[in-house]
Amino acid sequence: MTVIPLHLPGKSPKSDQPDHSAELPAGLTVATVDLLRNRQVPAHAVLSALRRGARGDLAISQSLTERTRADTPSDARMLRDLAGRQGLGALTPAHGPPDPALIDTFGATACLTEGLMPWRRVAGLTIIATPSAEAFARLRPRLTALFGPVLPAFCPDDELRAAVLRQRGAALIRAAETAVPAALSCRSYDPARMARRLGLGGLALMPVLLWHPVWLLAVFTLLAITAMAGFMGLRLAAWLALRKPEPDLPQITIARLPVVSVILALYGENDIASRLIKRLKALDYPPDLLDVILAVEDDDHATRAALARTELPLWIRVIRVPAGTVRTKPRALNYALDHCRGSFVGIYDAEDAPAPDQIRRMVAHFHARGSDVVCLQGILDYYNPNQNWLSRCFTIEYAAWFRLLLPGIARLGLVVPLGGTTLFFRRAALEELGRWDAHNVTEDCDLGIRIARRGWRTEVVQTTTYEEANCHARAWVKQRSRWIKGFMMTWLTHMRNPLRLWQELGPKRFLGVQLLVFGSVCHALLAPLLWSFWVSFFGIPHPLALAMGPQVFRLLGAAFVISELLGMAFGMAGLLLARQKINPLWLLTMAPYNALATLAAWKAAYEMILRPFWWDKTRHGLSDDSP
């Protein structure tokens, strides 16, 4: 690690040369002018840094050193000159690493986020390594309060980060796995205990099954009907809530655009790397204010090799996520968050193709809303809707979910179960929440509930990200089983203390969680009981027909028909809003599609006992229609 002492902004080194810094444009230093004159640093890099510095987000010295790696002798000379022309000679502590106790005092995450690191104490001074003298000046009061007298020292950004990770990388990955408080995390879930409870429950029901099986069938059928009716009512209420137009956002002027970090957790995405970079380059946001992090698992050599073969813009970084006790997307997101520089954090998936103006719209929406709006959810849609029958049905379902249900329940003030991508957060709120639950394979739904429990809000923004519809039945079931397993885990976690959940959410939102999370799981698991009623239309007697009586039985049949018609109407309305060119007759085939969801639900129930934290990863890059 190369460390070169710096002078503070506005301080001139001891030299016989006159100080002309006061005559230079804001942010431009004498040292940089010398480097420009000698053609040791490209002018476009300095202009880019000045634009960034004019916004007050990053200092020019950090901007230059972030973009120059000392991999060649000429680069190394440039870095030495950049620091040396600001003052003292070079100090190269290759013989000693930074003091980990000093890093702990400031915080390893703060070191990575702020771009500086307390290195060592020397002669009563604490040496602060940083690529940015301006960052040191901004944080000097805090540093002085922690360490006493401090002195800045130049260190290239990549070397600083590597030094922090060598000392505290293991601690950061442990923190990534336990960021959420234990009381709100599913990591304490014990599958063996759940298996025992289910076994005891089965034994308790055995006498009923043997002597009065119709009673048991009636109870579970009633539960299935209640779940169906509740979810149907929720969809109808959401649809009606959208009939009233939403007020326009107030027109505001953002004086300084913020730095926005975007995280993409990648695993086994070697087939999609080049397309991913192309889509990210299409984003219409100042590159100097965009901080994109590709979080790749440490043993994912194929994806890392594919990225190495791809020319990455300077605002995209690849970080390696070390192995740990679990491997999940939320764990990777937690680890990547430590490396983010932005005050807002966005989440995309590898196959996403977001609207070019999406980040600008999200930033504008945050600025127009109060601080209680801490999360924004974008609309998800598919770019391969007509690839086959499954992709058509998936597109219909997504259109209804993201165009009607989520905006509707947000308008109703209910808990929004977040989608896994096109999410943007206020970083401070995300940190306060404890980030993502690393053990929950549907971390988005869980986070949406925790946001609501804190009294904060999520809003849905009408900006669309197109992604790849899973169009192979086996892969679709694997993906859907992961989602349903996460819903099961989320409900069990938050219902550990139902009274507290009721108090924190309030009656309306508590009921919404039961209908949406618990109700959708029950409906998927118990749907075969409802399908069994259709046999009566073919003259086959149903076991419950005699127990219910003909009038009740006919009433239930009518309710099932109404439910199917409402579901088709909901799907049609979603398609119209999405403007997808899918023949409406495909709506008639949603019944077998929903049967796949039941198969996925029982797979999820099986995994809740045997593999509760397993991330059954979806493979992307299989569609020929990707943009």
TITORNU-863278 format. One record per residue (C-alpha): x, y, z; residue in one letter. Coordinates in Angstrom, 2 decimals. Each point is the difference from the previous one (the first is absolute). Layout:
X|Y|Z|A
...
//
This chain:
0.00|0.00|0.00|M
1.45|3.34|-1.07|T
-0.62|2.82|2.45|V
1.09|3.55|-0.78|I
-0.69|2.88|2.44|P
-2.29|2.68|-1.44|L
-0.58|3.67|0.76|H
-3.45|1.13|0.94|L
-2.04|1.99|-2.50|P
1.04|3.64|0.06|G
3.41|-0.80|1.53|K
3.03|0.38|-2.24|S
3.07|-2.19|0.35|P
3.23|1.56|1.12|K
1.52|1.07|-3.27|S
1.79|2.87|-1.62|D
-2.70|0.12|-2.66|Q
-2.87|2.48|0.44|P
-3.42|-1.36|0.90|D
-2.44|0.59|-2.85|H
-2.74|-2.22|1.39|S
-2.26|2.95|0.71|A
-0.02|0.83|-3.72|E
-1.13|-3.46|-1.11|L
-3.56|-1.13|-0.71|P
-1.82|-1.51|2.95|A
1.27|-3.49|0.71|G
3.06|0.25|-2.26|L
3.35|-0.23|1.80|T
3.46|1.15|-0.98|V
1.15|-3.61|0.05|A
-2.65|-0.99|-2.51|T
0.86|2.93|-2.27|V
3.63|-1.16|-0.01|D
-1.07|-3.52|-0.89|L
-2.19|1.32|-2.81|L
2.80|2.18|-1.32|R
2.35|-2.98|-0.04|N
-2.76|-2.20|-1.55|R
0.25|-2.47|2.86|Q
-3.75|-0.07|0.53|V
-2.66|0.25|-2.75|P
-1.97|3.23|-0.16|A
-3.35|-1.82|-0.31|H
0.61|-1.70|3.35|A
0.60|3.37|1.67|V
-3.07|1.56|-1.64|L
-2.09|-2.95|1.16|S
1.40|0.39|3.49|A
-0.75|3.72|0.01|L
-3.60|-0.66|-0.98|R
-0.21|-2.44|2.85|R
1.75|2.35|2.41|G
-2.26|2.88|-0.99|A
-2.90|-2.05|1.33|R
1.85|-0.46|3.26|G
-0.15|-3.77|-0.10|D
3.57|-1.15|-0.55|L
3.30|1.87|0.07|A
2.18|0.29|-3.08|I
2.89|-1.94|1.46|S
-2.24|-2.95|0.86|Q
-1.59|0.15|-3.44|S
3.39|-0.26|-1.65|L
1.41|-2.73|2.18|T
-3.15|-2.10|-0.22|E
0.48|-0.02|-3.74|R
3.72|-0.68|-0.06|T
1.40|-3.29|1.22|R
3.73|-0.22|0.67|A
0.32|-3.07|-2.21|D
2.64|1.50|-2.28|T
3.13|2.06|0.72|P
-1.56|3.06|-1.69|S
-3.13|-0.27|2.14|D
2.08|-0.37|3.13|A
2.04|3.07|-0.93|R
-3.17|1.99|-0.61|M
-1.37|-0.92|3.43|L
3.27|0.88|1.69|R
0.11|3.32|-1.84|D
-3.63|0.77|0.82|L
0.79|-0.31|3.70|A
3.60|1.17|-0.05|G
-0.83|3.31|-1.67|R
-2.33|0.72|2.90|Q
2.72|-0.13|2.62|G
2.14|-2.52|1.78|L
1.89|-2.96|-1.39|G
-1.26|-3.52|-0.19|A
-0.47|-2.30|2.96|L
-0.27|-3.67|-1.01|T
-0.97|-2.20|2.96|P
0.26|-3.29|-1.90|A
1.50|-1.51|3.14|H
-3.12|0.47|2.10|G
-3.78|-0.30|-0.44|P
-2.49|2.47|1.49|P
-0.88|-0.29|3.67|D
-3.27|-2.00|0.16|P
-0.95|1.63|3.30|A
-0.02|3.40|-1.68|L
-2.15|-1.36|-2.83|I
-2.44|-1.38|2.57|D
-0.19|3.37|1.74|T
-1.03|1.76|-3.20|F
-1.89|-3.00|-1.39|G
0.96|-2.15|-2.96|A
-3.21|0.92|-1.82|T
0.68|3.70|0.54|A
3.51|-0.48|-1.41|C
-1.41|-1.50|-3.19|L
-2.86|2.48|-0.32|T
1.94|3.17|0.81|E
3.18|-0.97|-1.81|G
2.46|0.39|2.85|L
1.68|-2.22|2.56|M
1.81|0.66|3.29|P
3.34|-1.69|-0.68|W
2.28|0.26|3.03|R
1.00|2.23|2.86|R
3.41|1.60|-0.52|V
1.58|2.42|2.47|A
-3.34|0.88|1.58|G
-1.75|0.47|-3.36|L
-2.51|-2.33|-1.64|T
0.76|-0.34|-3.71|I
-3.18|0.03|-2.10|I
0.44|-1.66|-3.39|A
-2.29|1.38|-2.71|T
-0.04|0.75|-3.72|P
-1.84|3.26|0.72|S
1.35|2.88|2.05|A
-3.44|1.59|-0.26|E
-1.61|-3.05|1.60|A
2.50|0.25|2.82|F
-0.83|3.68|0.48|A
-3.73|-0.73|0.08|R
0.38|-2.77|2.58|L
2.81|1.53|2.02|R
-2.19|1.04|2.99|P
-1.28|-3.57|0.33|R
3.48|-1.46|-0.43|L
1.48|2.37|2.56|T
-2.71|-0.88|2.50|A
0.83|-3.70|-0.43|L
3.78|0.06|-0.31|F
1.32|3.36|1.16|G
2.58|1.66|-2.27|P
-0.22|-1.42|-3.53|V
2.03|0.34|-3.19|L
-1.23|-0.88|-3.51|P
2.00|-2.28|-2.28|A
-0.56|-0.79|-3.65|F
-1.12|-3.55|-0.84|C
-1.57|-1.21|-3.28|P
-3.61|-1.00|0.46|D
0.39|-3.63|-1.09|D
2.96|-0.53|2.34|E
-1.91|1.54|2.89|L
-2.96|-2.32|-0.53|R
2.23|-3.03|-0.34|A
1.74|0.87|3.27|A
-3.31|0.35|1.86|V
-1.25|-3.34|-1.35|L
3.21|-1.80|0.90|R
-0.44|1.11|3.59|Q
-3.75|-0.11|0.42|R
-1.47|-1.91|-2.95|G
-0.94|-2.99|2.16|A
-1.76|2.25|2.51|A
-1.91|1.72|-2.80|L
-1.30|-3.27|-1.40|I
-1.06|-1.15|3.49|R
-1.84|3.28|0.44|A
-1.65|-0.48|-3.40|A
-1.47|-3.28|1.26|E
-1.31|1.40|3.30|T
-0.90|3.60|-0.88|A
-3.69|-0.36|0.89|V
-0.75|-0.27|3.74|P
-0.57|-3.61|1.03|A
-3.60|0.70|1.04|A
-0.84|1.06|-3.57|L
2.18|-2.49|-1.85|S
-0.85|-3.50|-1.14|C
3.54|-1.26|0.73|R
-1.22|-1.49|3.29|S
-2.55|-2.12|-1.86|Y
0.47|-3.65|0.98|D
-1.23|-2.44|-2.68|P
0.29|-2.95|2.40|A
-2.31|1.71|2.47|R
-2.46|0.77|-2.80|M
0.09|-3.65|-1.09|A
-0.79|-1.11|3.56|R
-2.90|2.44|0.24|R
-1.44|-1.15|-3.30|L
0.42|-3.62|1.07|G
-1.79|0.58|3.29|L
-2.75|1.89|-1.80|G
-0.43|-2.87|-2.42|G
-0.26|-2.48|2.85|L
-2.59|2.17|1.74|A
-2.11|0.07|-3.17|L
0.31|-3.72|-0.63|M
-3.12|-0.97|2.02|P
-2.06|2.57|-1.92|V
1.37|-1.32|-3.29|L
-0.91|-3.56|0.96|L
-3.49|0.56|1.44|W
-1.22|3.26|-1.56|H
2.07|0.67|-3.13|P
-2.74|2.20|-1.48|V
0.35|2.38|2.94|W
3.72|0.36|-0.63|L
-0.62|0.51|-3.69|L
-2.61|2.64|0.82|A
2.40|1.93|2.27|V
2.79|0.16|-2.57|F
-2.47|0.79|-2.76|T
-1.38|2.86|2.08|L
3.56|1.31|0.46|L
0.57|-0.21|-3.76|A
-3.26|1.81|-0.73|I
0.84|2.71|2.54|T
3.43|0.51|-1.58|A
-1.53|0.16|-3.48|M
-2.70|2.46|1.05|A
2.45|2.16|1.94|G
2.45|0.27|-2.87|F
-2.85|0.64|-2.44|M
-1.28|2.80|2.24|G
3.47|1.50|0.32|L
0.45|0.06|-3.78|R
-3.40|1.60|-0.47|L
0.71|2.66|2.64|A
3.38|0.78|-1.59|A
-1.61|0.31|-3.42|W
-2.68|2.36|1.29|L
2.60|2.11|1.84|A
1.69|0.75|-3.32|L
-3.16|1.43|-1.53|R
0.77|3.34|1.64|K
2.91|1.70|-1.82|P
3.12|0.51|2.07|E
1.00|3.65|0.56|P
2.97|1.15|-2.04|D
3.33|0.35|1.75|L
0.90|3.58|0.90|P
2.45|1.51|-2.46|Q
3.31|0.55|1.76|I
3.49|0.97|-1.06|T
2.81|-2.18|1.28|I
3.00|2.28|0.47|A
2.46|-2.86|0.35|R
-0.68|-3.46|-1.27|L
1.06|-2.60|2.58|P
2.37|-2.88|-0.48|V
-2.11|-3.12|-0.61|V
1.40|-3.47|0.61|S
-1.46|-2.98|-1.85|V
0.68|-3.58|1.08|I
-0.35|-3.09|-2.17|L
0.58|-3.34|1.73|A
1.32|-2.39|-2.65|L
0.43|-3.75|0.15|Y
0.38|-2.24|-3.02|G
-0.68|2.90|-2.37|E
2.85|-0.54|-2.45|N
-2.47|-0.19|-2.93|D
-1.40|3.46|0.62|I
2.99|2.15|0.99|A
0.40|1.90|-3.28|S
-3.74|0.74|-0.29|R
-0.07|1.13|3.63|L
2.72|2.59|-0.57|I
-1.73|1.23|-3.16|K
-3.23|0.60|1.93|R
1.77|1.76|2.85|L
1.75|2.31|-2.46|K
-3.42|1.05|-1.31|A
-0.93|1.56|3.37|L
-0.45|3.76|-0.29|D
1.71|1.17|3.17|Y
3.31|1.86|0.32|P
2.69|-2.72|0.03|P
1.97|1.93|2.61|D
-2.98|-0.32|2.35|L
-0.70|-3.65|-0.77|L
1.59|-2.71|2.12|D
-0.81|-3.47|-1.34|V
1.19|-3.05|1.91|I
-0.04|-3.51|-1.45|L
0.13|-2.37|2.97|A
1.35|-3.37|-1.16|V
0.39|-3.07|2.21|E
3.63|-0.81|0.68|D
-0.13|-3.44|-1.63|D
-2.01|1.13|-3.05|D
3.00|-0.12|-2.31|H
-2.09|-0.11|-3.19|A
-1.81|3.28|0.70|T
3.17|1.74|1.13|R
1.78|-1.19|-3.15|A
-2.86|1.27|-2.18|A
0.15|3.40|1.69|L
3.78|0.07|-0.38|A
-0.46|-0.42|-3.75|R
-2.49|2.88|-0.05|T
1.13|3.61|-0.08|E
-1.57|1.58|3.07|L
-0.65|3.73|0.31|P
1.90|1.74|2.77|L
-3.18|0.32|2.08|W
-0.52|-3.78|0.19|I
1.91|-2.01|2.58|R
0.18|-3.75|0.56|V
0.29|-1.22|3.57|I
0.49|-3.59|1.08|R
-2.34|-1.26|2.71|V
1.90|-2.38|2.30|P
-1.47|-3.37|0.92|A
-1.89|-0.27|3.27|G
-2.62|-2.04|1.82|T
-2.70|0.60|-2.64|V
-0.08|1.03|-3.65|R
-2.95|2.24|-0.79|T
-0.70|3.15|-1.93|K
-0.74|2.09|3.14|P
3.34|-1.00|1.51|R
1.77|1.22|-3.13|A
-2.02|3.23|0.10|L
0.95|0.62|3.62|N
3.68|-0.48|-0.74|Y
-0.17|2.23|-3.08|A
-1.76|2.76|1.95|L
3.19|0.50|2.03|D
1.71|1.04|-3.24|H
-2.68|2.43|-1.19|C
0.66|3.73|-0.14|R
-3.50|1.25|-0.78|G
-2.62|1.49|2.29|S
-2.58|-1.94|-2.04|F
0.35|-3.69|-0.83|V
-1.70|-1.84|-2.85|G
-0.32|-3.73|-0.67|I
-0.08|-1.65|-3.42|Y
0.19|-3.59|-1.18|D
2.45|-1.25|-2.60|A
-2.53|-0.25|-2.83|E
-1.66|3.37|0.64|D
-0.46|2.62|-2.70|A
-1.16|3.12|1.90|P
-1.43|3.09|-1.64|A
2.88|2.41|-0.75|P
-1.48|2.81|2.11|D
-0.92|-2.28|2.90|Q
2.62|1.15|2.51|I
-0.77|3.67|-0.68|R
-3.68|-0.69|0.60|R
0.70|-1.85|3.23|M
2.20|2.83|1.29|V
-2.64|2.58|-0.91|A
-2.69|-2.07|1.75|H
2.06|-0.25|3.19|F
0.59|3.76|0.00|H
-3.71|0.68|-0.49|A
-1.04|-2.23|2.89|R
0.60|0.24|3.71|G
2.65|-1.93|1.87|S
-2.59|-2.63|0.99|D
0.06|-1.34|-3.58|V
3.16|-2.10|0.21|V
-0.55|-2.47|-2.84|C
-1.16|0.27|-3.60|L
-1.10|-3.00|-2.04|Q
0.04|0.16|-3.79|G
-2.16|-1.98|-2.40|I
1.30|-3.33|-1.29|L
-0.92|-1.41|-3.39|D
1.42|-2.49|-2.49|Y
1.77|0.47|-3.31|Y
-0.73|-3.57|-1.19|N
-3.76|-0.33|0.62|P
-0.77|-1.99|-3.13|N
2.81|-2.54|0.21|Q
-2.38|-2.80|1.01|N
-3.15|-0.73|1.99|W
1.74|0.26|3.36|L
1.54|3.39|-0.77|S
-3.43|1.30|-1.07|R
-1.63|-1.11|3.24|C
2.90|1.36|2.05|F
-0.36|3.35|-1.76|T
-3.74|0.07|0.73|I
0.66|-0.73|3.67|E
2.73|2.65|0.27|Y
-2.17|2.60|-1.75|A
-2.77|-0.52|2.55|A
2.43|-0.04|2.94|W
2.11|3.04|-0.83|F
-2.51|2.12|-1.93|R
-3.01|-0.53|2.28|L
0.57|-1.84|3.26|L
3.17|1.68|1.32|L
-0.99|3.56|-0.99|P
-3.46|-0.64|1.40|G
1.09|-1.27|3.39|I
2.54|2.82|0.22|A
-2.85|2.45|-0.66|R
-2.02|-1.73|2.73|L
2.85|0.51|2.47|G
0.66|-3.73|0.39|L
3.34|-1.77|0.26|V
1.68|-0.30|-3.41|V
1.82|-3.33|-0.47|P
2.95|1.22|-2.02|L
1.15|-1.55|-3.23|G
3.60|-1.16|-0.08|G
1.15|2.61|-2.51|T
-0.57|3.58|-1.13|T
0.06|1.03|3.63|L
1.49|3.25|1.27|F
0.62|0.90|3.64|F
1.13|2.87|2.12|R
3.24|-1.48|1.18|R
-0.21|1.39|3.53|A
-3.39|-1.66|0.51|A
1.24|-3.27|-1.48|L
2.92|-0.02|2.44|E
-2.30|0.81|2.91|E
-2.26|-2.92|-0.93|L
2.93|-2.42|0.15|G
0.20|-0.43|-3.78|R
-1.24|-3.32|-1.43|W
-0.53|-3.27|1.85|D
2.84|-2.10|-1.42|A
-1.79|-3.28|0.75|H
-3.33|0.85|-1.67|N
-0.13|-1.10|-3.64|V
-2.85|2.46|-0.62|T
1.71|2.89|1.70|E
-2.10|2.61|-1.81|D
-3.33|-0.98|1.57|C
1.58|-0.07|3.46|D
1.58|3.43|-0.47|L
-3.32|1.46|-1.12|G
-1.60|-1.12|3.27|I
2.88|1.32|2.10|R
-0.30|3.37|-1.74|I
-3.68|0.15|0.94|A
0.70|-1.10|3.58|R
2.22|3.07|0.42|R
-2.81|2.25|-1.14|G
1.66|0.75|-3.34|W
-1.55|-0.30|-3.43|R
0.67|-1.56|-3.38|T
-1.37|1.55|-3.18|E
-0.30|-1.45|-3.49|V
1.46|2.12|-2.81|V
-1.27|-0.37|-3.56|Q
3.35|-0.75|-1.61|T
0.56|-3.39|-1.58|T
2.84|-2.49|0.06|T
-0.21|-2.82|-2.51|Y
1.46|-3.34|0.93|E
0.04|-3.57|-1.23|E
-3.10|-2.12|0.59|A
0.86|-3.46|1.21|N
-1.46|-2.11|-2.80|C
1.07|-3.55|0.92|H
-2.32|-1.88|2.36|A
2.73|-1.57|2.14|R
1.84|3.29|0.47|A
-3.30|1.83|0.61|W
-0.97|-2.40|2.79|V
3.43|0.38|1.60|K
-0.28|3.78|-0.08|Q
-3.57|0.08|1.28|R
0.74|-2.48|2.77|S
2.76|2.32|1.22|R
-2.42|2.92|0.09|W
-2.67|-1.98|1.84|I
2.56|-1.39|2.44|K
1.02|3.56|0.76|G
-3.64|0.96|0.57|F
-0.34|-2.91|2.43|M
3.18|0.99|1.82|M
-0.98|3.67|0.10|T
-3.43|-0.73|1.46|W
1.41|-2.33|2.66|L
2.66|2.55|0.96|T
-2.31|2.98|0.39|H
-2.74|-2.03|1.67|M
2.25|-1.08|2.88|R
-1.70|2.76|1.95|N
-3.36|0.72|-1.68|P
-1.02|2.57|2.60|L
3.13|2.07|-0.57|R
-0.47|-0.24|-3.77|L
-3.61|1.17|0.41|W
1.14|2.95|2.14|Q
2.73|1.06|-2.43|E
-2.02|-0.42|-3.20|L
-3.47|0.86|1.19|G
-3.12|-2.07|-0.74|P
-0.31|0.84|-3.70|K
3.59|-0.76|-0.97|R
0.10|-3.05|2.28|F
-3.01|-1.41|-1.83|L
1.61|0.86|-3.34|G
3.09|-2.05|0.89|V
-2.16|-2.98|0.94|Q
-1.98|0.17|-3.25|L
2.98|0.53|-2.27|L
2.77|-2.07|1.59|V
-1.78|-2.72|1.97|F
-3.01|-0.05|-2.31|G
1.98|-0.41|-3.21|S
2.02|-2.87|1.50|V
-3.14|-1.77|1.26|C
-1.73|0.50|-3.33|H
2.93|-1.54|-1.89|A
0.30|-2.97|2.38|L
-3.70|-0.77|0.31|L
-1.14|0.78|-3.55|A
-0.52|-3.72|-0.81|P
-2.84|-0.06|2.53|L
-1.73|2.73|-1.99|L
0.69|-1.71|-3.31|W
-1.77|-3.07|1.34|S
-3.32|1.84|-0.13|F
0.16|0.13|-3.79|W
-0.58|-3.77|-0.17|V
-3.62|0.56|0.98|S
-0.59|1.65|-3.39|F
0.74|-3.39|-1.56|F
-2.47|-1.85|2.22|G
2.64|-1.34|2.40|I
-1.17|0.28|3.64|P
2.12|2.15|2.31|H
0.61|-1.14|3.61|P
-1.14|3.36|1.39|L
-3.17|0.29|-2.08|A
-2.13|-1.93|2.50|L
1.51|1.72|3.04|A
-0.53|3.49|-1.43|M
-3.35|-0.45|-1.63|G
-0.84|0.82|-3.60|P
-0.57|3.73|0.50|Q
3.36|0.64|1.68|V
1.71|-2.19|-2.56|F
-1.52|1.97|-2.90|R
0.94|3.26|1.72|L
3.61|-1.12|0.24|L
-0.03|-0.98|-3.65|G
-1.20|3.48|-0.93|A
2.73|1.54|2.16|A
2.66|-2.04|-1.81|F
-1.29|1.15|-3.37|V
-0.05|3.64|1.14|I
3.55|-0.37|1.32|S
1.22|-1.34|-3.35|E
-1.76|2.78|-1.92|L
1.42|2.65|2.31|L
3.48|-1.47|-0.41|G
-0.32|0.16|-3.79|M
-1.31|3.57|0.15|A
2.90|0.95|2.27|F
2.47|-1.53|-2.44|G
-1.63|1.72|-2.98|M
0.12|3.38|1.72|A
3.67|-0.52|0.80|G
0.77|-0.89|-3.62|L
-1.74|3.15|-1.22|L
2.04|2.13|2.37|L
3.20|-1.78|-1.02|A
-0.88|0.30|-3.71|R
1.24|-3.51|-0.56|Q
-1.05|-1.58|-3.30|K
-1.35|-3.28|1.36|I
-3.19|-1.56|-1.29|N
-2.62|0.25|2.80|P
-1.02|-3.60|-0.68|L
3.15|-1.06|1.84|W
-1.78|1.12|3.18|L
-2.11|-3.14|-0.29|L
3.12|-2.11|0.55|T
0.97|1.50|3.35|M
-1.47|-2.97|1.92|A
2.79|-2.45|-0.94|P
2.51|2.81|0.59|Y
-1.33|0.41|3.54|N
0.35|-3.76|0.47|A
3.75|0.44|-0.45|L
-0.09|2.44|2.91|A
-1.54|-2.71|2.18|T
2.79|-2.37|-0.98|L
2.51|2.71|0.91|A
-1.74|0.61|3.34|A
0.33|-3.63|1.05|W
3.64|0.01|-1.09|K
0.45|3.08|2.21|A
-1.66|-1.76|2.95|A
2.34|-2.95|-0.47|Y
3.03|2.31|-0.05|E
-1.17|1.78|3.15|M
0.86|-3.22|1.81|I
3.10|-1.13|-1.89|L
1.55|3.09|-1.67|R
-1.54|3.15|1.49|P
2.83|2.39|-0.92|F
0.92|-1.46|-3.38|W
0.07|2.55|-2.82|W
-1.36|-1.91|-3.01|D
1.51|2.39|-2.54|K
-1.78|0.91|-3.23|T
2.12|-0.17|-3.12|R
-0.26|2.97|-2.36|H
1.03|0.75|-3.56|G
-2.11|-2.75|-1.63|L
-2.32|2.25|-1.99|S
0.66|0.96|-3.61|D
-2.11|3.15|0.37|D
2.22|1.88|2.46|S
0.77|3.60|-0.96|P
//
